[in-house]
Amino acid sequence: MNPNDIAGHHRSRLALIYVRQSSPHQVLHHRESQHRQRSFQQRAADLGWPAERISVIDEDLGQSATKRYQDRTGFQNMVAEAALGHLGIILSLELSRLSRSNQDWYHLLDICAVTRTLLADEEGLYDPRAYNDRLLLGLKGTMSEAEIHIMKQRLVEAMHSKAKRGEFCFRLPPGYEWDEAGRMVKTPDEQVRSAIELMFARFEQCPDYAHLRRILTHPIYAGAYCYGRRQVEQFLDADQRPAKKMRDQPRQQWHVLIRDHHEAYVSWERFERIQRQIQSNRKSPSGPGAPREGCALLQGLILCGQCGRRMKVLYNNRSAHIRYCCVRPQAGLPVCQDFAGRRLERGVEELVLEALQPVGMEAMMEAAADHARACEAERAHWQQRVERARYEVDLARRQYEAVDPANRLVGRELERRFENALQGLEEIESKTKAQIETMDRPLTEEEQQTLKSYAEQLPRLWHAPTTPAQERKRIVRCLIETVVVNAPKDAAKIQAEVHWIGGQATTIEVQRGRKGVNRYVADPELVELIRQMAAEFSDAQMARILNRKGLRTAKGLVFTAYRVSNLRHSYGIESGTAGQRQSQDICTADEAARLLGVHRSTVTRWVEVGLLRGSQMTSGAPWRVRVTEEDRRRLSVADSADGWRPLKGAAQMLGVSQQTVLQRIKAGELQAVRVHVRRRSAWRILVPEKTQNQVPLLLFDRSNS
């Protein structure tokens, strides 16, 4: 178009100069481009527009022309002014400044053609109504859109090429940074490093990750360089407007994955184990899901023996009654099988406790050591927070002391920062002190011995009310992979095949509950044991014995005297009187130890070797030891007549071992008594002439023999 063809009605309207740069970096550092675009005000004046009718729109500085029409307010205002007929001409350094989208570009051309608005750039003047100008404008718009795609393709290919070598620098997650040589290294901040290491350790102890997912699933912490983990997907939102969203891609679709690229926080094997744990925590048919708060021990582990699907847990809202049901009805198919789960869980429970028994003590001590290490790591974390707060105080103090005292405008602000830093240090020190005080100290020798005794009573710990259901489920999942169940409706028993983690399988059968029969029926062996103990022990004593053995009621509760009494009455078991339970010569191991002046363990050892007569009805029950006057004279006399020898001297005189001497005492071939010498108990033996060689055996505690 010739400038002479500009009509008066064009000059009677506004001349608008559109100014745009693609990024904030260009706005700050490429000032010449902006200066050239604003110089088009002189171009408008040369074309005949007075200064009062020349306007500049620069609202889109820092905005890309590839953005949507709705995201650029400057472009929207320009189109609106053109549609209202307020513009006579639109000027821009390049027409690509207006838009790099054909949709928005042709929309603008159509409006300008209707309102007779001209377009101008550095190369010429155009009338959208003219055929040749419209053809040229359309070609410019098409080339502008194609140009941006070509540039994007070149940049993306260059990034991919650099990423394949592990040299493309992108924004790193917390804990890593780029050094001056372009290498990926751990952050020098010790507190950040220890916090990340502590986070990975805590997740393995309690696998619940919530907002930590981004760090736990990022392979960069395992020493791997990766590119292309996430991809932008375009879609239409609820208002049918184009939208974008970042989506994680499967590992097979990543562009680049280079292992052992840099120093790692965790090993690759440990990272893979965490990913498997996260995957198994997902609620899906492929995994058991995370252990939940429900009481179902085998939640997510039971597979239907008929269709192979995972069976769903159904709870009764008013009780702890649970059922396992096949999920086929959700697929519109008939129910394969469903059954009450308590008896099956008890059977699996027995297998798990039996498998844990040999390693119970080692596992308990290892858990205590892990707990101590975790406490030590947390102490270090809090101490690092104190150290950082002290550094901030020192920095604020140095800044405050370096300022000119007369410059109060700066001094007041630095003084305020110094006071805030001191206050923050005081708060973090008080929190650290309180946190460390509440933290468990290392276990003493006595506590370790108590822990060992707990390890020997694993069933008791398993059934303790303080043991969360989630912990039981985690223990089961460490040992068992799946449980395949066949429970036909007409079968009297449920068959289950337990598949262990190591690949072995164990088959068990449990009795299936019948309708109309109370499921809370005591075990016949338990009833028989109570029948035997009732003749000798009280209800309270029997409750303690049963709890010590790790036994529970039919409802899984601990025994009390009241519950033992109810159980006796239910089965018609009478309780014996105190006179029936013991005679004058019968006493407990503790009572016998007091009578004889020795330790309790010595009494039990004497019973084992036959020096005393006693019995124990069942493990965990009190010992019943018979101590007669003859036993007391023989084992606890205060002194002995001359000519009686100690055990060692008697063995030397007889030419036999001490064990042989003790065996002869037990057999009645030698006369012997116990005496007290300087607070210690010892043997005095009347020595005969015979000798015999035997291997000695320790019968007494070192502290008492």
C-alpha positions in Angstrom: 0.0 0.0 0.0 1.2 3.4 -0.9 1.4 6.0 2.0 -0.4 8.4 -0.2 -3.5 6.2 -0.1 -4.0 6.9 3.6 -7.4 8.6 3.9 -8.5 11.3 6.3 -10.8 9.0 8.2 -7.7 6.9 9.0 -5.9 10.0 10.5 -9.0 11.0 12.4 -8.6 7.9 14.5 -5.8 6.7 16.8 -2.4 5.4 15.7 -1.4 2.6 18.1 2.2 1.3 18.5 2.3 -2.2 19.9 5.5 -2.9 22.0 6.3 -6.4 23.2 9.3 -8.5 24.2 9.2 -12.2 24.8 10.7 -12.6 28.3 11.6 -10.5 31.4 15.3 -11.2 30.7 14.9 -9.4 27.3 13.1 -6.5 29.0 15.9 -6.0 31.5 18.9 -6.6 29.3 17.9 -6.1 25.6 16.9 -2.4 25.8 17.7 -1.6 22.2 14.8 -3.7 20.8 12.4 -1.8 23.1 13.9 1.5 22.0 13.4 0.6 18.3 9.8 -0.4 18.9 9.0 2.9 20.7 10.6 4.8 17.9 7.6 4.0 15.7 5.9 7.0 17.2 8.0 9.0 14.8 6.9 6.7 12.0 3.3 7.4 12.8 4.0 11.1 12.9 5.6 10.9 9.5 2.5 9.1 8.1 0.4 12.1 9.2 -0.9 11.4 12.7 -0.6 14.2 15.2 1.1 13.5 18.5 -2.1 13.7 20.6 -3.6 10.8 18.6 -0.6 8.5 18.9 -0.8 5.8 21.6 1.6 3.1 22.9 0.5 -0.3 24.3 3.4 -1.9 26.3 1.4 -4.1 28.7 2.7 -7.3 27.1 6.4 -6.7 27.8 7.9 -10.0 29.0 5.0 -12.0 27.4 5.5 -14.5 24.6 3.5 -14.2 21.4 2.7 -17.9 21.6 0.5 -17.3 24.6 -3.2 -17.5 24.4 -5.2 -14.4 23.4 -6.8 -14.4 26.9 -3.3 -14.3 28.6 -2.2 -11.0 26.9 -4.1 -8.0 28.2 -2.2 -5.6 25.8 -3.3 -7.7 22.7 -6.8 -7.9 24.0 -7.1 -4.1 24.4 -5.7 -3.6 21.0 -8.2 -6.0 19.4 -11.0 -4.3 21.4 -10.0 -0.8 20.2 -9.8 -2.0 16.6 -13.2 -3.7 16.8 -14.8 -0.5 18.2 -13.3 1.5 15.2 -11.1 3.6 17.4 -7.9 2.7 15.5 -6.7 4.0 12.2 -3.4 2.2 12.1 -1.5 -0.4 14.1 2.3 -0.2 14.0 4.9 -2.7 15.2 8.5 -3.3 14.5 7.7 -6.8 13.1 4.2 -8.2 12.6 5.4 -11.3 14.5 5.3 -9.1 17.6 1.5 -9.1 17.4 1.0 -12.9 17.4 2.6 -16.2 16.5 -0.7 -18.0 16.3 -2.7 -18.1 13.1 -5.9 -18.3 15.0 -5.3 -14.9 16.8 -3.6 -13.4 13.7 -6.5 -14.0 11.2 -9.0 -12.9 13.9 -7.1 -9.6 14.1 -7.0 -9.3 10.3 -10.7 -9.9 9.9 -11.5 -7.2 12.5 -9.1 -4.7 10.9 -10.7 -5.4 7.5 -14.2 -4.7 8.8 -13.2 -1.4 10.6 -10.7 -0.3 7.9 -7.8 -0.3 10.2 -4.3 -0.3 8.6 -1.2 -2.3 9.6 2.4 -1.2 9.4 5.8 -2.7 10.2 9.4 -1.8 9.4 9.1 -3.0 5.8 5.8 -1.5 4.7 2.2 -0.4 5.0 -0.8 -2.9 4.6 -4.5 -2.7 4.0 -6.2 -6.0 5.1 -9.1 -5.3 2.7 -6.7 -5.3 -0.3 -6.2 -8.8 -1.9 -2.4 -8.5 -2.4 -1.9 -7.0 1.1 -4.1 -9.6 2.7 -2.2 -12.4 0.9 1.1 -11.0 2.1 -0.2 -10.5 5.7 -1.4 -14.1 5.7 2.0 -15.3 4.5 3.8 -13.3 7.1 1.5 -14.8 9.8 2.1 -18.3 8.6 5.9 -17.8 8.4 5.8 -16.3 11.9 4.0 -19.3 13.4 6.3 -21.7 11.5 9.4 -19.8 12.6 8.6 -20.3 16.3 8.0 -24.1 15.8 11.4 -24.3 14.0 13.2 -22.5 16.8 11.5 -24.6 19.4 12.5 -27.8 17.6 16.1 -26.7 17.3 16.3 -25.7 21.0 14.6 -29.0 22.2 17.0 -31.1 20.0 20.0 -29.2 21.4 18.7 -29.8 24.9 18.2 -33.5 24.3 21.7 -33.8 22.8 23.3 -32.0 25.8 21.2 -34.0 28.2 22.3 -37.4 26.7 25.9 -36.4 27.7 24.6 -35.4 31.2 25.7 -31.8 30.7 22.3 -30.0 30.4 21.9 -27.7 33.4 18.3 -27.5 34.8 16.8 -26.5 38.0 18.0 -28.9 40.7 15.9 -30.2 43.6 17.0 -29.4 47.2 20.3 -30.9 48.2 22.1 -30.4 44.9 23.6 -27.5 43.0 25.8 -26.9 40.0 29.4 -25.9 40.6 31.5 -23.5 38.5 32.6 -26.4 36.2 29.0 -27.4 35.4 29.1 -30.5 37.6 26.3 -31.6 39.8 27.5 -31.7 43.4 25.9 -32.0 46.9 25.1 -28.8 48.6 27.8 -27.6 51.0 25.1 -26.9 53.6 25.5 -29.7 56.2 22.1 -29.1 57.7 20.4 -29.6 54.3 22.3 -32.8 53.6 21.6 -34.3 57.0 17.9 -33.4 56.7 17.6 -35.2 53.3 19.4 -38.3 54.6 17.2 -38.3 57.7 14.1 -38.1 55.6 15.1 -41.2 53.5 15.8 -43.1 56.7 12.5 -42.2 58.4 10.5 -43.2 55.3 12.0 -46.7 55.5 11.0 -47.0 59.1 7.5 -45.6 58.5 6.6 -45.7 54.8 4.1 -42.8 54.6 5.3 -40.0 52.3 2.5 -37.5 51.6 4.2 -34.2 50.5 7.7 -35.8 50.4 6.8 -37.8 47.3 8.7 -35.4 45.0 12.0 -36.0 46.8 11.5 -39.7 47.4 10.7 -40.5 43.8 13.4 -38.3 42.2 16.3 -40.5 41.0 18.7 -37.6 41.3 19.1 -38.5 45.0 20.3 -42.0 43.9 23.1 -40.5 41.8 21.3 -40.7 38.5 21.0 -37.9 35.9 17.6 -37.9 34.3 15.8 -35.8 31.7 12.3 -36.0 30.5 10.6 -37.4 33.6 7.7 -35.0 33.2 5.9 -33.9 30.0 3.5 -31.1 29.3 0.1 -32.3 28.1 -2.5 -30.0 26.5 -6.2 -30.4 27.1 -9.5 -28.5 27.3 -10.6 -27.5 30.8 -14.2 -27.4 32.1 -14.8 -24.1 30.3 -13.5 -25.7 27.0 -10.4 -23.5 27.1 -7.0 -24.8 26.3 -5.0 -25.7 29.4 -1.6 -27.4 30.1 -0.6 -29.8 32.8 2.7 -31.5 33.8 2.4 -35.3 34.0 5.0 -37.8 35.2 6.1 -40.3 32.5 7.0 -44.0 33.0 10.7 -44.6 33.3 10.7 -46.4 29.9 9.7 -43.1 28.2 12.3 -40.9 29.8 14.6 -39.2 27.3 17.8 -39.7 29.3 18.8 -41.8 32.4 22.5 -41.9 33.4 23.3 -43.8 36.5 26.3 -43.1 38.8 26.5 -39.6 37.3 27.2 -37.8 40.6 27.5 -38.3 44.4 24.3 -39.9 45.8 22.4 -39.5 49.0 21.1 -43.1 48.8 22.2 -46.1 46.8 20.3 -47.2 43.6 19.2 -50.4 45.3 17.8 -48.5 48.3 16.1 -46.1 45.9 14.5 -49.0 44.0 13.3 -50.5 47.2 11.6 -47.3 48.2 10.0 -47.1 44.8 8.6 -50.6 45.2 7.3 -49.7 48.6 5.6 -46.6 47.2 4.1 -48.6 44.4 2.8 -51.3 46.8 1.2 -48.6 48.9 -1.0 -47.6 46.0 -4.5 -48.9 46.2 -4.7 -50.9 43.0 -5.3 -54.5 41.8 -1.5 -55.0 41.3 -0.5 -54.2 44.9 -1.7 -54.8 48.4 -2.0 -51.1 49.3 -0.6 -49.4 52.4 -1.3 -51.0 55.8 -4.3 -49.2 57.2 -5.7 -48.8 60.7 -8.3 -51.6 60.4 -7.9 -54.8 62.5 -7.8 -57.1 59.4 -4.3 -58.6 59.6 -4.3 -59.9 56.0 -5.6 -56.8 54.4 -4.4 -56.7 50.7 -2.6 -60.1 51.0 -5.4 -62.6 50.3 -6.0 -63.8 46.8 -9.1 -65.7 45.6 -8.2 -69.3 44.9 -10.8 -69.4 42.1 -10.3 -66.2 40.1 -7.0 -64.9 41.4 -8.3 -61.4 42.3 -7.4 -59.7 45.6 -10.2 -60.2 48.2 -11.8 -57.2 49.8 -12.1 -56.7 53.6 -15.6 -56.1 54.9 -16.0 -54.7 58.5 -19.0 -54.8 60.8 -19.4 -51.3 62.1 -20.4 -52.4 65.6 -17.7 -55.0 66.2 -14.3 -56.3 65.1 -16.0 -59.0 63.0 -14.4 -59.1 59.6 -15.1 -60.9 56.3 -13.1 -61.4 53.2 -15.0 -61.2 49.9 -14.0 -61.6 46.3 -14.3 -58.4 44.2 -15.9 -60.1 41.2 -19.3 -58.5 42.0 -17.7 -55.1 41.2 -17.1 -56.4 37.7 -20.7 -57.6 37.4 -19.9 -61.2 38.0 -21.1 -63.6 40.7 -19.4 -63.8 44.1 -16.6 -66.5 44.0 -16.3 -66.9 47.8 -16.5 -65.0 51.0 -15.7 -66.1 54.6 -15.1 -64.9 58.1 -11.5 -64.1 58.6 -10.7 -64.5 62.3 -9.8 -68.1 62.3 -7.7 -67.9 59.2 -5.8 -64.9 60.6 -5.1 -66.8 63.8 -3.6 -69.7 61.8 -1.4 -67.3 59.8 -0.6 -65.5 63.0 0.8 -68.7 64.5 2.9 -69.3 61.5 4.4 -65.8 61.7 5.2 -66.0 65.4 6.8 -69.4 64.9 8.9 -68.0 62.1 9.9 -65.0 64.2 10.7 -66.9 67.4 14.4 -67.9 66.4 15.3 -64.3 65.4 13.2 -62.5 68.0 16.0 -61.5 70.3 18.3 -60.4 67.4 15.6 -58.4 65.8 14.7 -56.8 69.0 18.3 -55.7 69.7 18.7 -54.5 66.1 15.5 -52.5 66.5 16.9 -50.9 69.6 20.1 -50.1 67.8 18.2 -48.5 64.9 16.2 -46.5 67.4 19.4 -45.2 69.1 20.8 -44.3 65.7 17.6 -42.4 64.7 17.7 -40.5 68.0 21.4 -39.6 67.4 20.5 -38.3 63.9 17.7 -36.2 65.3 20.0 -34.8 68.0 22.4 -33.8 65.3 19.6 -32.2 63.3 18.5 -30.0 66.2 22.1 -29.1 67.0 22.6 -28.0 63.4 19.6 -25.7 63.7 21.1 -24.1 66.8 24.4 -23.7 64.9 22.7 -22.0 62.0 20.8 -19.7 64.4 24.0 -18.7 66.0 25.6 -17.9 62.6 22.6 -15.7 61.8 23.1 -13.9 65.1 26.8 -13.4 64.4 26.1 -12.2 60.9 23.5 -9.7 62.1 25.9 -8.5 64.8 28.7 -7.9 62.3 26.4 -6.0 60.0 25.1 -3.9 62.8 28.6 -3.1 64.1 29.8 -2.2 60.5 27.2 0.5 59.9 27.9 4.2 60.6 26.3 5.0 64.0 25.2 8.4 62.6 23.3 6.7 59.8 20.1 5.9 61.8 18.1 5.1 58.7 20.1 2.0 58.2 21.1 1.4 61.8 17.5 1.1 63.0 16.8 -1.7 60.5 20.0 -3.6 61.3 19.3 -3.2 65.0 15.8 -4.7 64.5 17.3 -7.6 62.5 19.9 -8.2 65.2 17.2 -8.3 67.9 15.1 -10.7 65.8 18.1 -13.0 65.3 18.8 -13.1 69.1 15.1 -13.9 69.8 15.2 -16.6 67.2 18.3 -18.1 68.7 16.7 -18.2 72.1 13.6 -19.9 70.8 15.5 -22.5 68.9 17.7 -23.3 71.8 14.7 -23.8 74.1 13.0 -26.0 71.5 16.2 -28.0 71.1 16.6 -28.5 74.8 13.0 -29.7 75.2 13.3 -32.0 72.2 16.5 -33.6 73.4 15.1 -34.1 76.9 12.0 -35.9 75.6 14.2 -38.0 73.3 14.9 -41.5 74.4 18.4 -41.9 75.9 20.5 -45.0 75.0 19.4 -48.2 76.6 21.2 -49.2 79.8 22.4 -52.8 80.5 19.3 -53.4 82.7 17.0 -52.1 80.0 18.7 -54.3 77.4 18.1 -57.3 79.6 14.5 -56.3 79.9 14.3 -56.0 76.2 15.7 -59.5 75.8 13.1 -60.9 78.1 10.4 -59.2 76.0 11.9 -60.8 72.9 11.5 -64.2 74.5 7.8 -63.4 75.0 7.0 -62.4 71.5 3.4 -63.6 71.5 2.7 -61.4 74.5 4.1 -58.3 72.7 2.2 -59.3 69.5 -1.2 -59.4 71.3 -0.5 -56.4 73.5 -3.2 -53.7 73.2 -0.4 -51.1 72.8 0.8 -52.8 69.5 -0.9 -50.9 66.6 -2.6 -53.0 63.9 -0.5 -51.3 61.3 2.7 -52.6 62.9 1.4 -56.1 62.9 0.5 -55.8 59.2 4.0 -54.5 58.4 5.6 -57.4 60.1 3.4 -59.9 58.3 4.2 -58.2 54.9 8.0 -58.5 55.7 7.5 -62.3 55.8 4.4 -63.1 53.6 3.8 -62.2 50.0 0.3 -63.5 49.4 -2.2 -66.0 50.9 -4.2 -67.9 48.3 -7.5 -69.1 49.8 -10.1 -71.7 48.7 -13.3 -71.6 50.8 -16.2 -73.2 49.0 -19.5 -72.6 50.7 -20.2 -76.3 51.2 -16.8 -77.1 52.7 -16.3 -77.4 56.4 -12.7 -76.1 56.3 -10.9 -73.3 54.7 -7.7 -74.1 52.8 -5.0 -71.5 52.6 -1.6 -71.5 50.9 0.8 -69.1 52.5 3.5 -67.8 50.0 6.5 -66.6 51.9 8.8 -63.8 50.6 11.6 -66.3 50.1 9.6 -68.4 47.7 8.5 -71.2 50.0 4.8 -72.0 50.5 2.9 -73.5 53.5 -0.6 -75.0 53.4 -2.9 -74.7 56.4 -6.5 -75.6 57.1 -8.8 -73.9 59.5 -12.3 -74.8 60.6 -14.9 -72.8 58.9 -17.5 -71.1 61.1 -21.1 -72.3 60.9 -24.2 -70.3 61.1 -25.9 -70.4 64.5 -22.7 -71.4 66.3 -20.9 -68.9 68.5 -17.6 -68.0 67.0 -16.1 -67.0 70.4 -15.4 -70.6 71.5 -12.4 -71.3 73.7 -9.7 -73.6 72.5 -10.2 -77.1 73.9 -6.5 -77.2 74.9 -7.0 -74.0 76.8 -10.0 -75.4 78.7 -8.1 -78.5 79.6 -5.2 -76.5 80.9 -7.5 -74.4 83.1 -9.1 -77.6 84.4 -5.7 -78.9 85.5 -4.6 -75.6 87.1 -7.9 -74.9 88.9 -7.2 -77.6 91.4 -4.0 -75.8 92.5 -4.2 -72.1 91.6 -6.6 -69.3 92.2 -8.3 -67.4 89.3 -5.9 -64.5 89.6 -2.8 -66.8 89.5 -4.2 -68.6 86.5 -4.8 -65.3 84.7 -1.1 -64.3 85.3 0.1 -67.7 84.1 -2.0 -67.6 80.9 -0.9 -64.0 80.1 2.7 -65.0 80.7 2.3 -67.8 78.1 0.9 -65.3 75.6 -2.6 -66.9 75.5 -5.7 -64.9 74.9 -9.5 -65.3 75.2 -11.6 -66.3 72.3 -12.2 -62.6 71.6 -8.4 -61.9 71.7 -8.4 -60.2 75.1 -6.0 -60.6 77.9 -7.0 -62.8 80.8 -8.2 -61.4 84.1 -9.4 -63.2 87.2 -13.0 -62.3 86.2 -12.6 -63.8 82.7 -11.0 -66.9 84.1 -13.8 -67.3 86.5 -16.4 -66.9 83.8 -14.6 -69.5 81.7 -14.6 -72.0 84.6 -18.3 -71.5 85.2 -19.0 -71.9 81.5 -17.4 -75.4 81.4 -18.3 -76.4 84.9 -14.8 -76.4 86.3 -14.6 -76.1 90.1 -11.8 -74.2 91.9 -9.9 -76.0 94.6 -9.4 -74.6 98.1 -6.2 -73.3 99.4 -5.7 -76.4 101.5 -6.1 -78.6 98.4 -3.6 -76.6 96.5 -0.6 -77.0 98.8 0.6 -78.7 102.0 3.0 -77.6 104.6 6.0 -79.0 102.8 5.1 -77.5 99.4 6.3 -74.0 98.7 7.1 -71.8 95.7 10.7 -71.4 94.4 11.0 -68.0 96.0 9.8 -69.3 99.4 12.2 -72.3 99.1 15.1 -69.8 98.3 14.3 -67.8 101.5 14.1 -71.0 103.6 17.4 -72.3 102.3 19.1 -68.9 102.1 20.0 -69.2 98.4 19.0 -67.7 95.1 15.8 -68.7 93.3 17.8 -69.9 90.3 19.8 -72.2 92.6 16.5 -73.8 93.8 15.3 -74.5 90.3 18.7 -75.9 89.4 18.6 -78.2 92.4 15.1 -79.4 91.3 16.5 -80.1 87.8 19.4 -82.2 89.1 17.2 -84.0 91.7 18.6 -82.5 95.0 15.1 -81.2 95.6 11.7 -82.6 94.6 9.5 -80.2 92.7 7.4 -79.7 89.6 5.9 -77.0 87.3 2.5 -77.7 85.9 3.1 -75.7 82.7 5.6 -73.1 81.5 4.9 -69.8 83.2 3.3 -71.4 86.2 4.9 -71.2 89.7 7.2 -73.9 90.8 5.9 -76.3 93.5 9.0 -77.4 95.5 8.8 -79.8 98.4 11.2 -78.7 101.2 11.2 -81.1 104.2 13.1 -80.7 107.5 15.7 -83.1 106.2 16.2 -81.0 103.1 16.6 -77.9 105.2 19.1 -79.6 107.5 21.0 -81.0 104.6 21.0 -77.8 102.4 20.9 -74.9 104.9 22.6 -75.9 108.2 24.6 -73.0 109.7 27.7 -75.0 110.5 29.0 -78.5 110.5 31.1 -80.7 112.7 34.8 -81.1 112.4 36.0 -83.6 109.8 33.6 -82.4 107.1 35.2 -81.2 104.0 34.2 -78.5 101.4 33.3 -79.7 97.9 36.6 -79.0 96.3 38.6 -80.6 99.2 36.3 -83.6 99.2 36.8 -84.1 95.4 40.6 -83.9 95.9 40.6 -86.4 98.7 38.4 -88.8 96.8 40.4 -88.2 93.5 37.2 -87.5 91.6 35.6 -84.4 90.0 33.2 -82.2 91.9 30.4 -83.4 89.7 31.0 -86.9 90.8 30.8 -85.8 94.4 27.5 -84.1 93.8 26.1 -87.1 92.0 27.0 -89.3 95.0 25.3 -86.8 97.3 22.2 -87.0 95.1 22.3 -90.8 95.2 22.7 -90.9 99.0 26.2 -92.4 98.9 27.7 -89.4 100.6 26.5 -87.5 103.6 26.5 -83.7 103.0 25.1 -80.5 104.4 25.0 -76.8 103.3 26.7 -74.2 105.6 27.1 -70.4 105.4 30.7 -69.1 105.3 31.1 -65.3 105.2 27.7 -64.8 103.7 28.2 -67.5 101.2 26.6 -70.9 101.0 28.9 -73.9 100.6 28.9 -77.7 100.9 30.4 -79.7 103.8 30.9 -83.4 102.9 31.8 -86.4 105.0 34.5 -88.0 102.9 34.6 -91.9 102.4 37.5 -93.8 100.7 36.2 -94.4 97.2 37.1 -92.4 94.1 35.6 -91.9 90.6 36.4 -89.6 87.7 33.6 -87.5 86.2 33.4 -84.3 84.3 32.2 -81.4 86.6 28.9 -79.5 86.0 28.1 -76.1 87.4 25.0 -76.4 89.6 25.1 -73.2 91.5 25.1 -69.5 90.8 28.6 -68.0 91.0 27.3 -65.5 93.5 25.9 -68.2 95.8 28.2 -71.2 95.5 
